[in-house]
Each structure stands twice: as C-alpha cells, then as structure tokens.
Amino acid sequence: MSRQIFISLPVADLSKSTAFFEALGFARNPQFSNDDGTCIVVSDTIAVMLLTHAKFRDFTPKAVCDTSKSVEALFSLSCTSREEVDSLVARALAAGGTTYDEPEDLGFMYSHSFVDLDGHGWGVLHMPGASAA
C-alpha cells in the first residue's frame, strides 16, 4: 500500500479557496467536504484539506499562522514536464494567486512557485528522470 499525505490548511474563505484549487485542475472530493472544509484531490496519494479557521482550530491549540507576516511551511509539488510547471503557475496566477520568483532552470530541475489565496507557498518542479523513492 502506498502512503498517502493529507495536508490540512486553514483558509479565510472556503468557497474562494475551493474555487482556486479547482481552477488549478484539481478535483473536490464531496465525500470529505462540507461547510467546514473541502477535500482537494491532488493525486492518488495527496489530498489537501482546506479548513475554515474555526475547524482548523479543532485540531490544534496553537494560533493560525498569519501568512502575511510568517511562513508555516512550504509545499513542493512535482510535475511531469516543464510545460506542466508553467501551466500550473499560470493557472494559479489567473485564479488570483501570486508569485515572488521567476522560473529557474538548474539543469537537473526546473522550478517555479505560486502563493495561494491564503498565503501558503507552493513550489512546482520538474526533475527529469528523478524519483523521490
């Protein structure tokens, strides 16, 4: 069995954040979605749980990070090609996201990034012939 990862992210506006990730081409799993959260399926092994701040606080006693001032984590997502990297970042920008860098080609890796509507940073990369395993 493959391991799965479920990333839980606090979001200020659940509807807008759901629409943002759907605009990137990711599907919403209605089985695990309700008024408090949306399950966004990134791949067979990755899901992002978008949670209202109130619901997110049910899982931790700590304050929600103010992403306009601090970074709680950076997420990196692999792509199958340079074109997919560029396309995903372009869709993120068109859906209201931002970026703080330019595409970078290091030879062994091509990368770019975007910041979602709630300030969470996403690195998008293509490494030809590489495997994380």
VEXVONU-272471 format. One line per 4 residues: their letters; for each residue x, y, z of N, C-alpha, C, O. Coordinates in pm, 1 decimal, padded with zeros to 6 digits, m for minus. Layout:
a	X Y Z X Y Z X Y Z X Y Z; ...
//
This chain:
msrq	00083.3 m00118.2 00000.0 00000.0 00000.0 00000.0 00088.1 00124.9 00000.0 00183.1 00134.5 00077.7; 00056.4 00219.4 m00086.5 00127.0 00346.6 m00089.1 00083.7 00432.4 00027.9 m00032.8 00431.2 00067.5; 00176.7 00505.5 00081.8 00140.1 00601.7 00185.6 00069.5 00718.8 00120.0 00095.2 00752.0 00004.3; m00019.0 00780.2 00194.9 m00088.6 00898.3 00147.8 m00054.1 01014.3 00238.9 m00015.7 00995.1 00354.3
ifis	m00068.0 01133.8 00186.6 m00048.8 01252.6 00269.9 m00173.7 01339.2 00257.6 m00225.9 01361.2 00148.3; m00220.0 01387.6 00372.2 m00333.7 01477.8 00380.0 m00282.7 01605.5 00446.0 m00251.7 01606.6 00565.1; m00274.5 01710.9 00369.2 m00226.2 01839.5 00419.0 m00348.7 01921.0 00459.5 m00438.3 01943.8 00378.3; m00352.0 01964.5 00584.5 m00463.0 02047.7 00631.9 m00417.8 02192.8 00633.7 m00316.9 02226.8 00695.3
lpva	m00494.5 02278.8 00564.6 m00461.0 02420.6 00556.5 m00578.2 02506.2 00603.4 m00691.8 02483.7 00561.5; m00551.8 02604.6 00690.3 m00658.1 02697.7 00728.2 m00680.7 02796.8 00614.9 m00585.3 02846.5 00555.2; m00807.0 02825.2 00585.5 m00840.4 02920.2 00479.1 m00942.6 03021.0 00530.6 m01030.0 02987.5 00610.5; m00930.4 03143.1 00484.2 m01019.6 03250.9 00529.0 m01157.5 03242.0 00464.0 m01258.6 03270.5 00528.2
dlsk	m01161.7 03202.6 00337.5 m01288.1 03193.8 00264.3 m01291.0 03059.1 00193.0 m01227.7 03042.1 00088.8; m01363.7 02964.6 00248.8 m01364.4 02827.6 00198.2 m01409.9 02820.2 00052.7 m01350.0 02747.6 m00026.6; m01512.2 02892.4 00017.1 m01563.0 02888.9 m00120.6 m01458.1 02939.8 m00219.5 m01434.9 02877.3 m00323.0; m01395.1 03052.0 m00188.2 m01293.6 03108.8 m00277.8 m01171.3 03017.9 m00287.9 m01117.1 02998.7 m00396.7
staf	m01128.0 02962.3 m00175.7 m01011.3 02873.6 m00178.0 m01041.2 02745.0 m00254.3 m00955.4 02694.4 m00326.6; m01161.7 02692.2 m00238.8 m01202.4 02573.1 m00313.8 m01200.4 02603.5 m00463.5 m01147.3 02525.3 m00542.4; m01257.7 02716.0 m00501.9 m01260.2 02754.8 m00643.7 m01118.6 02773.2 m00697.5 m01091.2 02738.1 m00812.2; m01028.4 02827.9 m00616.0 m00889.5 02847.3 m00657.8 m00825.0 02714.0 m00693.8 m00766.2 02700.5 m00801.2
feal	m00835.6 02616.3 m00605.6 m00771.3 02486.7 m00631.2 m00840.5 02410.2 m00743.9 m00775.1 02335.5 m00816.8; m00969.2 02427.4 m00758.8 m01038.3 02366.3 m00872.8 m00991.8 02430.2 m01003.7 m00982.1 02362.0 m01105.6; m00962.9 02560.9 m01001.6 m00912.5 02629.9 m01121.1 m00773.9 02578.8 m01160.7 m00733.2 02592.5 m01276.1; m00702.4 02520.5 m01066.3 m00572.2 02461.5 m01097.2 m00586.7 02324.9 m01163.8 m00489.2 02267.3 m01212.2
gfar	m00709.3 02274.4 m01165.4 m00733.8 02144.7 m01228.7 m00748.6 02030.3 m01130.2 m00758.0 01914.5 m01170.8; m00750.9 02061.4 m01000.7 m00765.5 01957.5 m00900.1 m00914.1 01936.3 m00869.4 m00994.2 02029.5 m00876.9; m00948.9 01813.4 m00835.3 m01089.1 01778.7 m00809.2 m01123.6 01793.3 m00661.4 m01038.0 01777.9 m00574.3; m01247.9 01822.6 m00635.4 m01302.6 01825.9 m00499.6 m01364.0 01690.5 m00471.1 m01440.9 01639.0 m00552.3
npqf	m01331.3 01631.8 m00356.6 m01390.0 01505.0 m00315.5 m01509.9 01537.2 m00225.6 m01491.7 01575.3 m00110.0; m01632.6 01522.3 m00277.8 m01751.1 01559.4 m00199.5 m01771.6 01471.4 m00076.2 m01836.3 01513.6 00019.7; m01717.7 01350.4 m00077.7 m01733.2 01259.6 00036.2 m01668.1 01317.1 00162.7 m01713.8 01291.3 00274.0; m01562.0 01394.6 00144.4 m01490.5 01451.2 00259.3 m01498.1 01603.4 00260.9 m01406.2 01670.0 00308.6
sndd	m01606.0 01657.7 00209.5 m01624.3 01803.1 00205.2 m01758.2 01840.7 00266.3 m01857.9 01770.3 00251.0; m01757.6 01954.6 00336.5 m01882.1 02007.4 00393.6 m01865.2 02157.3 00416.5 m01775.2 02218.2 00358.7; m01948.5 02217.0 00498.4 m01941.4 02361.7 00522.7 m01817.0 02403.8 00599.4 m01783.4 02522.2 00601.9; m01747.6 02308.2 00662.4 m01628.4 02338.8 00742.1 m01498.4 02312.6 00666.9 m01392.6 02361.6 00706.3
gtci	m01506.1 02235.3 00558.4 m01383.3 02201.2 00487.3 m01409.9 02138.2 00352.4 m01518.2 02086.2 00325.5; m01307.9 02144.5 00268.5 m01313.6 02084.2 00136.2 m01191.1 01997.0 00117.4 m01079.2 02038.6 00147.4; m01212.1 01876.9 00068.2 m01101.9 01787.7 00035.3 m01068.7 01806.8 m00112.6 m01151.5 01779.7 m00199.5; m00947.4 01853.6 m00140.3 m00898.4 01872.2 m00276.6 m00804.1 01756.6 m00308.6 m00705.6 01734.3 m00238.2
vvsd	m00835.2 01683.6 m00415.1 m00753.8 01568.9 m00455.6 m00647.3 01616.8 m00552.9 m00677.7 01660.0 m00664.1; m00522.0 01608.5 m00509.4 m00408.4 01649.1 m00592.5 m00360.0 01531.0 m00676.1 m00324.7 01546.6 m00793.0; m00359.0 01413.5 m00615.0 m00320.2 01290.0 m00683.8 m00379.2 01171.9 m00606.6 m00452.2 01191.2 m00509.3; m00347.9 01051.4 m00649.5 m00396.3 00931.7 m00579.8 m00344.0 00922.8 m00436.9 m00402.9 00854.5 m00353.1
tiav	m00233.9 00991.4 m00409.0 m00172.0 00981.0 m00277.2 m00164.0 01113.3 m00201.6 m00111.5 01117.7 m00090.4; m00215.6 01221.4 m00260.8 m00207.4 01353.0 m00196.1 m00344.8 01419.6 m00195.9 m00410.8 01430.1 m00299.3; m00385.9 01464.1 m00077.3 m00508.9 01541.7 m00064.7 m00480.8 01663.8 00021.8 m00405.3 01656.5 00118.8; m00541.8 01775.0 m00014.0 m00530.2 01897.3 00064.6 m00666.4 01924.2 00127.0 m00766.9 01938.6 00057.4
mllt	m00667.5 01930.7 00258.8 m00790.0 01960.3 00332.0 m00793.4 02110.0 00360.1 m00719.1 02160.1 00444.5; m00880.4 02180.6 00288.7 m00899.3 02323.4 00311.8 m01000.8 02337.1 00424.2 m01115.0 02293.1 00410.4; m00960.4 02397.7 00534.8 m01046.5 02405.1 00653.0 m01070.3 02549.3 00694.6 m00979.1 02631.9 00691.1; m01193.9 02578.9 00734.0 m01220.1 02710.9 00790.8 m01129.1 02727.1 00912.6 m01084.5 02628.6 00971.3
hakf	m01102.6 02850.6 00949.3 m01017.3 02872.8 01066.8 m01075.3 02806.0 01191.1 m01001.4 02749.0 01271.4; m01206.3 02812.9 01206.9 m01270.6 02751.2 01323.5 m01247.8 02599.7 01324.6 m01215.5 02542.6 01428.7; m01264.2 02535.8 01210.6 m01244.5 02390.1 01203.1 m01097.9 02354.9 01222.8 m01066.4 02257.5 01291.0; m01008.6 02432.5 01164.2 m00864.7 02407.8 01179.3 m00825.2 02411.4 01327.3 m00743.8 02331.0 01372.6
rdft	m00883.6 02505.4 01401.7 m00852.1 02518.3 01544.6 m00899.6 02397.2 01625.7 m00853.3 02377.3 01738.0; m00991.0 02316.1 01570.9 m01031.1 02192.4 01639.1 m00916.3 02092.6 01646.2 m00917.9 02002.8 01730.4; m00816.0 02107.1 01558.3 m00705.8 02011.2 01550.6 m00579.3 02056.3 01622.0 m00486.1 01977.5 01638.0; m00574.6 02182.7 01665.5 m00454.1 02232.8 01731.6 m00490.1 02344.2 01829.6 m00580.4 02423.6 01803.2
pkav	m00419.7 02350.2 01942.6 m00443.1 02460.4 02036.0 m00367.7 02587.5 01995.1 m00388.4 02693.2 02054.7; m00281.4 02578.1 01894.9 m00199.5 02692.1 01854.2 m00277.3 02786.2 01762.2 m00374.1 02746.4 01697.5; m00233.2 02910.4 01757.8 m00295.8 03010.8 01671.2 m00266.7 02978.9 01525.0 m00163.7 02920.2 01491.8; m00358.8 03018.4 01439.6 m00338.2 03005.6 01295.9 m00233.2 03108.1 01255.2 m00238.2 03223.8 01297.0
cdts	m00139.0 03064.7 01174.0 m00029.4 03149.5 01128.6 m00082.1 03264.1 01042.2 m00166.9 03242.7 00955.5; m00032.6 03383.7 01065.5 m00063.6 03497.5 00979.7 00035.4 03493.3 00863.6 00149.1 03538.8 00876.3; m00008.6 03438.4 00750.5 00082.1 03416.8 00638.1 00124.2 03545.9 00568.3 00209.1 03542.1 00479.2; 00067.0 03659.5 00606.5 00115.7 03786.3 00551.5 00244.5 03829.1 00621.4 00316.0 03916.5 00572.4
ksve	00274.2 03767.0 00736.8 00392.8 03802.3 00815.2 00487.7 03684.8 00837.8 00607.2 03705.1 00859.3; 00435.8 03562.6 00833.1 00515.0 03444.5 00865.1 00485.5 03331.8 00766.9 00383.2 03331.5 00698.5; 00577.8 03236.1 00761.9 00559.0 03116.9 00678.9 00554.4 02997.1 00771.9 00645.2 02976.5 00852.5; 00446.9 02917.1 00760.5 00439.4 02798.9 00846.5 00500.3 02678.1 00780.1 00549.2 02587.6 00847.7
alfs	00497.8 02675.5 00647.3 00554.1 02563.8 00570.3 00556.9 02603.4 00424.0 00486.4 02695.3 00382.2; 00637.8 02534.4 00347.0 00636.8 02546.9 00201.1 00607.9 02408.4 00145.7 00663.4 02309.2 00192.9; 00522.2 02401.6 00046.9 00483.8 02274.1 m00012.1 00542.4 02267.0 m00152.6 00537.0 02364.9 m00227.1; 00597.7 02153.3 m00188.9 00651.5 02134.8 m00323.0 00576.4 02022.3 m00391.0 00549.5 01918.0 m00331.3
lsct	00543.1 02045.4 m00516.7 00465.4 01950.1 m00594.1 00539.2 01920.1 m00723.4 00575.1 02011.6 m00797.6; 00561.8 01792.3 m00750.7 00631.8 01755.5 m00874.0 00535.4 01755.9 m00991.9 00415.8 01730.7 m00977.2; 00590.2 01785.0 m01107.8 00514.9 01785.5 m01232.8 00586.2 01695.9 m01333.2 00704.2 01664.5 m01317.2; 00513.5 01655.1 m01436.7 00569.3 01562.6 m01535.2 00651.6 01632.2 m01642.5 00721.7 01565.9 m01719.0
sree	00644.2 01766.3 m01649.6 00718.9 01838.9 m01753.2 00734.5 01985.3 m01713.8 00666.5 02034.9 m01624.0; 00825.3 02053.0 m01783.0 00841.7 02197.6 m01764.8 00711.8 02269.0 m01800.9 00671.0 02364.0 m01734.2; 00647.9 02221.8 m01907.3 00523.8 02282.7 m01952.6 00415.0 02273.3 m01845.5 00336.5 02366.4 m01827.6; 00410.9 02160.9 m01774.9 00312.9 02146.3 m01668.0 00342.7 02243.3 m01553.6 00250.6 02299.3 m01494.1
vdsl	00470.8 02263.2 m01522.9 00510.1 02361.4 m01420.9 00457.2 02498.9 m01460.5 00388.9 02565.3 m01382.5; 00489.6 02540.4 m01582.5 00447.8 02672.1 m01629.8 00296.1 02685.9 m01632.9 00242.5 02790.2 m01595.6; 00226.9 02581.7 m01676.9 00081.5 02583.6 m01686.4 00016.7 02594.6 m01548.3 m00078.1 02671.0 m01530.3; 00066.8 02519.3 m01451.6 00009.6 02521.8 m01317.1 00027.9 02659.3 m01253.7 m00064.7 02711.4 m01191.6
vara	00145.9 02718.4 m01268.4 00169.4 02852.1 m01213.6 00080.9 02954.1 m01285.2 00024.3 03042.4 m01220.7; 00068.4 02943.4 m01415.6 m00017.1 03036.1 m01491.4 m00162.5 03026.6 m01446.0 m00229.7 03128.8 m01432.7; m00211.8 02904.3 m01422.2 m00349.4 02887.2 m01375.0 m00366.4 02946.5 m01235.4 m00469.4 03006.6 m01204.6; m00263.0 02928.8 m01150.2 m00269.1 02984.8 m01015.0 m00276.5 03137.3 m01020.0 m00354.4 03198.4 m00947.0
laag	m00195.7 03198.1 m01105.9 m00197.2 03344.0 m01118.0 m00330.6 03392.6 m01173.9 m00384.1 03493.5 m01128.0; m00384.2 03321.5 m01272.5 m00513.3 03358.8 m01331.4 m00627.0 03346.1 m01230.4 m00727.3 03416.7 m01241.0; m00612.2 03256.7 m01132.3 m00716.5 03233.9 m01032.0 m00701.4 03325.3 m00910.3 m00776.9 03313.1 m00813.9; m00603.8 03417.0 m00914.3 m00589.2 03512.5 m00804.9 m00468.9 03491.3 m00716.5 m00446.4 03568.7 m00623.5
gtty	m00390.6 03388.0 m00743.2 m00268.6 03365.3 m00667.3 m00159.6 03463.3 m00708.9 m00178.7 03543.6 m00800.2; m00046.1 03456.1 m00641.7 00067.7 03542.9 m00672.9 00193.7 03457.9 m00681.4 00191.7 03338.3 m00652.1; 00301.6 03520.4 m00721.3 00431.5 03454.9 m00717.7 00534.8 03557.0 m00673.4 00513.0 03677.2 m00688.3; 00646.0 03511.5 m00619.7 00751.0 03602.2 m00575.9 00884.1 03567.0 m00641.2 00989.4 03615.0 m00599.2
depe	00878.9 03483.6 m00743.4 01002.8 03448.5 m00811.3 00978.5 03427.0 m00959.9 00865.6 03438.0 m01007.8; 01083.4 03397.1 m01030.7 01077.6 03366.3 m01173.2 01108.6 03218.5 m01189.7 01167.7 03158.3 m01100.1; 01070.3 03158.0 m01302.3 01108.5 03018.8 m01326.0 01260.8 03004.9 m01319.3 01334.4 03096.1 m01357.0; 01306.1 02890.5 m01271.0 01450.3 02867.6 m01256.7 01486.4 02731.9 m01316.2 01425.7 02630.3 m01282.5
dlgf	01584.7 02731.2 m01403.8 01633.7 02607.5 m01464.6 01773.2 02579.7 m01410.8 01868.8 02650.1 m01443.3; 01783.8 02476.6 m01328.4 01912.4 02438.0 m01269.7 01977.3 02321.9 m01344.6 02078.0 02267.2 m01299.5; 01920.3 02284.7 m01457.7 01971.5 02171.0 m01533.6 01906.4 02041.4 m01490.3 01839.9 01975.0 m01569.7; 01925.3 02005.5 m01364.8 01865.8 01882.8 m01310.9 01721.8 01904.0 m01265.3 01648.3 01808.2 m01241.0
mysh	01682.1 02033.1 m01253.8 01548.3 02063.8 m01204.1 01502.5 02197.6 m01261.0 01579.7 02293.0 m01270.2; 01374.8 02202.0 m01298.9 01311.1 02324.8 m01342.2 01202.8 02355.6 m01240.1 01123.3 02268.0 m01206.3; 01198.5 02478.3 m01190.7 01101.0 02509.1 m01086.2 01044.2 02649.8 m01099.7 01101.8 02736.5 m01165.4; 00933.2 02669.1 m01037.4 00866.8 02797.3 m01023.5 00778.5 02783.7 m00900.1 00778.9 02678.3 m00836.5
sfvd	00703.9 02885.9 m00864.9 00619.8 02874.1 m00746.3 00500.4 02968.5 m00755.9 00495.4 03058.7 m00839.5; 00404.8 02943.9 m00667.2 00292.1 03035.0 m00652.1 00252.1 03038.1 m00506.6 00286.3 02949.0 m00428.8; 00179.3 03141.9 m00471.1 00124.2 03157.9 m00337.0 m00027.3 03158.4 m00353.7 m00081.6 03235.4 m00432.9; m00095.4 03071.5 m00278.1 m00241.5 03062.6 m00292.0 m00310.5 03180.7 m00225.3 m00243.9 03269.9 m00172.7
ldgh	m00442.6 03182.1 m00227.1 m00519.9 03295.2 m00176.1 m00499.3 03320.8 m00027.6 m00522.6 03432.0 00019.9; m00456.0 03219.4 00046.0 m00436.6 03233.4 00190.4 m00290.3 03247.8 00229.8 m00256.1 03239.2 00347.8; m00203.1 03270.1 00129.7 m00062.5 03295.1 00158.7 00023.6 03171.2 00174.8 00138.4 03182.3 00217.9; m00027.7 03053.5 00141.7 00050.8 02930.5 00150.3 00137.0 02918.1 00024.9 00087.2 02931.1 m00086.9
gwgv	00266.4 02892.9 00044.1 00360.9 02885.1 m00066.6 00370.0 02745.5 m00125.6 00382.2 02646.6 m00053.4; 00363.8 02739.0 m00259.6 00368.7 02613.1 m00332.9 00482.0 02617.8 m00434.5 00478.4 02697.9 m00527.9; 00582.3 02532.5 m00417.0 00686.3 02515.0 m00516.6 00638.3 02412.4 m00617.9 00579.5 02310.8 m00580.9; 00663.2 02438.9 m00745.2 00621.6 02348.5 m00850.3 00748.0 02314.2 m00928.5 00818.2 02404.0 m00974.9
lhmp	00777.9 02185.0 m00943.5 00906.1 02148.6 m01001.7 00896.9 02027.5 m01093.8 00808.3 01943.0 m01081.6; 00991.9 02022.9 m01186.1 01007.2 01908.0 m01274.7 01153.5 01866.0 m01268.6 01243.2 01946.3 m01294.2; 01176.7 01740.1 m01234.7 01310.7 01683.2 m01231.6 01313.5 01562.0 m01325.2 01273.6 01452.3 m01286.0; 01360.3 01581.6 m01448.1 01361.7 01469.5 m01543.6 01437.9 01348.8 m01490.1 01552.2 01361.1 m01446.3
gasa	01374.6 01233.4 m01493.8 01440.9 01109.6 m01451.5 01456.7 01092.3 m01303.1 01513.1 00991.6 m01260.1; 01410.1 01184.8 m01222.2 01427.4 01175.0 m01076.6 01307.7 01105.5 m01013.2 01195.5 01110.8 m01063.5; 01335.6 01040.7 m00902.1 01232.3 00977.0 m00822.5 01263.1 01002.5 m00676.6 01378.5 00995.1 m00634.4; 01159.0 01032.8 m00598.9 01179.1 01059.4 m00455.9 01204.3 00930.9 m00378.4 01251.3 00935.6 m00264.7
a	01173.6 00816.4 m00438.2 01189.5 00688.5 m00366.6 01332.2 00639.6 m00372.5 01363.5 00533.9 m00317.8
//
